[in-house]
Amino acid sequence: LVEDLEYIDKKIKGIILVTSQKEIANLDIPHTILRPKNINIGIGCRRGVEAGRIIDAIEDKLDFLNLSKNSIKSIGTVEIKKDEKGIIESARHFKSPLEIFTIDQIKEIEENFPKSQFVKDTIGVYSVAEPVAFLLGGEIVSGKSKHDGITISISKERKYG
């Protein structure tokens, strides 16, 4: 795993990078970037949120984190949201499987994440996005972020950059 490209010998004719980073700074030699599928996204939202708004929220958060949308491995949510059209269409847009988690699966780990009494009163667990991102795999790189009725959390599997 190369952390800094400054130390690469300038005599190299080219380089292949395997990274989920969107932008690579100071890359002035011929290169190819391969995108690993190592980004998982947990989503919660209000009923009826349109796919376009969810897609925009995901892309905005990935841009902020300098992560490529081409590295999305999976998107997940809670069983109560399994028929939510906006979430389903967002997963299709990113060509990612939609993983559904049960209330019981989330309850097993919800103590590890910030709690919302409103979410608990509404669906029976204290949080959706962060526990789902965790259950999808990897390390949480972005805790819960709110986007006008949409909540997103992102985890990253560290097998690749």
Residue, then its C-alpha position, 0 to 999 in steps of 0.5 A: l500500500v503506497e501512501d504517498l506518490e512523491y517517493i515513486d521513482k520518476k524513471i517509472k514509465g507508468i503505474i497501476l493504482v488500486t484505490s477507492q480515492k476519487e482524486i489522486a494528488n501529484l500524479d504526473i506519470p502515466h497511470t491506470i486506476l483500478r477501483p476496488k469494490n470496498i465502499n459500503i453505504g448504510i441508508g435511512c430515509r423518510r418515507g417517499v424520498e425520491a431516488g435523485r435526492i438519495i443519489d445526490a446525497i451519496e455523491d455529495k458525501l463521497d465527494f467530500l470524502n474523496l471516494s469514488k462512486n465506482s468503488i461502491k460495493s453495497i448499499g443497505t437499509v433496514e427491513i422496514k425500508k426494503d420497499e422504499k422506491g428511492i433506496i431501491e432505485s439508488a442501488r440500481h443507479f450505482k449498480s450495487p446490491l441492496e442488502i436488507f437487515t432486520i430490526d433484530q440484527i440492528k438491535e444486536i449492535e445499536e449500542n455502539f452508535p449514537k441514538s435517536q429516540f425519534v428513530k426508536d419510536t418510529i421503527g424500533v431501533y435507535s439508528v439505521a445508517e451507521p449500524v447498517a454500514f457496519l453490518l455491511g462490512g469495513e470500518i466506519v469512515s463517515g458516521k451518520s450524516k443528515h441530508d434533508g430526510i436522508t441519513i447516510s453512513i459509509s464504511k470502507e473495507r481496508k483490503y485496498g486503498 
